[in-house]
Amino acid sequence: MKRWSGEVTKTSIALDLEKGVFTWGNPKKIAQSLKRSAEESTRRKADPFQSAMSMLNFYINRAGKNLKPERRKILNQTKEELRKLFKRT
């Protein structure tokens, strides 16, 4: 497989993500979905906050320079929303 990262995002055994979650335009909605997925997962290795944040960071890092600035801004705002939802500072 040429692009293993895309396959990981689609078929991760750690979290069952909603389809297209990283393409949504609302950081709060993305964060809520990631939180729900992380809390419902029975296969994750870390606590829900770490699992959700790891999946988000994985997506951002794999997109790299191909991630448009406006998309990167939304996803970075999602990190803040996740911290709020999980009551982390």
Secondary structure, 3 states (H helix, E strand, C coil): CCCHHHHHHHHCCCCCCCCCHHHCCCHHHHHHHHHHHHHHCCCCCCCHHHHHHHHHHHHHHHHHHHCCHHHHHHHHHHHHHHHHHCCCC
